[in-house]
Amino acid sequence: MRAARQGLTPRARHTNVLDMDKSDDSDDAVLARRAADGDREAFSALLARHYDRLFAFCYRLTGTRDQAEDLTQDICAALPVKLAGFRAEARFTTWLYRVAVNAAHDARRRAASHARAARGWGDWEVNRRAAIAEAREGQSWLEAAMATLSPELRDTVALVLGEGVTQAEAAQVLRISEGTVAWRMSEVKKRLRALKEKEAEA
Amino acid sequence: MSDEFDLDQLADALKAAPPAPDAARKAANLRLAEKNFDRAQESARGLRPTPEASPNGALIKGVAKMFHSLTARAAMVTTTAIVAVGIIVVATQPDLRIPGFGQADGPGTITTPDMRPDPRPQVNAPAAMVKQAPVTAGGPVAREGTESLAPMTELAPMAEPMPPSPVMATRVAPPVGYTAARVADDTLAAPLPDTEEFANADTNPLKITAEDPVSTFSIDVDTASWSVIRSSLMAGYLPPKEAVRIEEMINYFPYDYPAPAADSPDPFRPTVTVMGTPWNEGTQLVQIALQGKMPAREDRPPLNIVFLIDTSGSMDAPNKLGLLKQSFRLMLGQLRPEDEVSIVTYAGSAGQVLAPTPAGERSTILAALERLEAGGSTAGQEGLQQAYQVAESMSGDGEVTRVILATDGDFNVGISDPDALRDFIAKKRDSGVYLSVLGFGRGNLDDATMQALAQNGNGQAAYIDTLSEAQKVLVDQLTGALFPIADDVKVQVEFNPAEIAEYRLIGYETRALKREDFNNDAVDAGEIGAGHQVTAIYEVTPVGSGAVMTDALRYQAAPEGSDSGELGFLKLRYKAPGEDVSKLIAQPILPDMGTPGDDQNFAAAIAGFGQLLRGDDKYLGAWDYADAIALAAAHKGADRFGYRAEAVKLMRLAETLSQ
């Protein structure tokens, strides 16, 4: 398992960033403020501290290693500029989740707009189905399961199940109501059940 | 039980999933970030928004928008410097909404673009409008006809050469993707020729009564076309011809038609008026006006409204989300305390932001409305379904439930296949939840889809460009917009060939029905809401008039009409809301029926104005804008809300612009 190479126990690695203890939080805030003011060291320290978690989250959002690497690169490239928009009112980690979710959306959108070209709405669905089919071909149950979910559901799942944040925190990151998070999770259950039934048939 | 198991399985899989990041990529990414960080700092210290750095104000806005969301990596690499400049510009010019292409300081390097968008190219739009143009975009993207429901904004390719139109300054660095046109959209509300799609059809042709005596159409209470025309004219150019739907122009104005008697079984009352045609002495206008019943506010059934609001990034403009908030605030005042409101958003942020709340709790609703913000670029997934789900949970016996979709053209509401979307809305319509569509902003407006959705949802499509328009649609006419009194209203007129040689229906091109559809209750048609007014105008040429355009045929028997002296026979079909079987209203059209007053003359002036805008002037002879203005100005009537005075003003503008 690759996790072992990281030298982190799975448990520690999956501690959700929002739950980090207070000192880490305030460290983040200080670093982020200094970085926003132009302190390169602070910026580097901040990014290095969060890089692995960021990558893991990107992986959960995208479902493949390649896409996760690309997405992480997108975020790294844009982070200096984005950081100017960081307001201390949110925790840095919450903010970073939000940045990652947005970046993932943009990446999906680009991918979709390449493929769907001028054909219209139908193609989004076609692409999604193609992705599902692709994932089914010899891929893991996880990828197949994630591929049956819409991007919104995937984001929610990545946060709630993958990162283990509470529904309230997920709502904060996704800027939706808690009710909607709950609604999405119930949708996820429905899809999983459908997937299961399909597997049973096969 | 097994559900939880499924979720646990997914959770375990997700937690176990992430491989370690690739060490080399990690190092490279960290370096990239640091490099960009340094650049951002350098620019922050050293650069000013000079003309070299920022050749066009548009770029400023474009860049500002660009890092609103992350860019394509490829674009990012090539434009990092520009992005960095963007920060400064934003910092020093915080209010980018001020219409000012030429305002970035710099010695005259900025071309103030001619703000007249070229109205022609609806198709093969210039790449300049691309919201996010990937540098790697493939070959040219062919636009399909208006049936394409695609929100085209992100799709236009860079490969398309920009036409030499005077639309915009073309100095914008292409890789950035956002250009003057985009800014024009956000700052001046000037529409772009690019992504707007209008539903329209060829002008109704002249029909020969002997060959084709029956005319059938669905009524249309929409008024969106008038608003689009107004916003075009106010921006200083003639509206695209496709945007002109004459029936919607005429129906925009309130008229003083007689209402049905309180004890009348019919929900509306037809009034027929025959008058001379202003633009042709040899023909007559037959005006068919329907006036819906208006229940008192207290007698209204309880109302449940679900606002489904587009919060995609493009809504982030004062004339979009800002105007929307103001509009809904106005509307709240019209609701009764027991009415219920819920808000669901899609795109950007998605989901229910306000659980069903009695309209009496104004502060709760207002707070939720205030919290709305546009951002992100999500293709909203669950918006529509969730809105309907909420609507269904709210609806009770005898209550009216309606989803009101507010958007600037992003109809990616969660069902991607247009047919499936229409079916979905139609199915919900049959279950009693109606849909209305409010359009905001210009440039991305997908009028065709808006019309299609509203028509399928038994609702109205209105376009809101000013607060006073919001007042009209959401306050003055709220009751009509929200309380249907008659569904599937169809009009059929049979002309008498003994009296009428030729006729043509002015407008209603998009509402034509087949003759046999009139009696087919399965065929959907337009709705009339409480207090609504609908006017349809035929231009008819009496037999023997010098204005007859076609010759009689040599080998065909002369048409045998009725010698009753009737010009024709009017039939109306409608269904009471929620019922499946239609009712019929019928009456003959007699010569000299009704007395043309201010209302009829004003409607005729607007009909003429619409034909001038559409370029259908072959029927108008020498009659021109000046005649239309004189006629409209002479028949403004009481004009309680000033709409007709505004119309005359716009007609003057159009006259000037057409020269």
Interface residues (C-beta under 8 A of the other chain):
Chain A: M1 R2 A3 R5 Q6 P10 H14 A35 G38 R40 F43 S44 L47 A48 Y51 D52 F55 A56 Y59 R60 R65 A68 E69 D70 T72 Q73 D74 I75 C76 A77 A78 L79 P80 V81 K82 A84 G85 V99 N102 A103 H105 D106 R108 R109 R110 A112 S113 H114 R116 A117 A118 R119 G120 W121 G122 D123 W124 E125 S140 W141 L142 A145 S150 P151 E152 L153 V157 A158 L161 G162 G164 L174 R175 I176 S177 G179 T180 V181 W183 R184 M185 E187 V188 K189 L192 R193 K196
Chain B: S2 D3 D6 L7 Q9 L10 A11 A13 L14 K15 A16 A17 P18 P19 A20 P21 D22 R25 K26 A28 N29 L30 L32 A33 E34 N36 F37 D38 R39 A40 Q41 A44 F67 S69 L70 T71 A72 R73 M76 V77 T80 V83 A84 I87 Q132 P134 T136 A137 G138 V141 A142 R143 E144 S148 L149 A150 M152 E154 L155 S349 A350 G351 Q352 V353 A355 G375 G376 S377 T378 A379 G380 Q381 E382 Q386 N412 I415 S416 D417 P418 L421
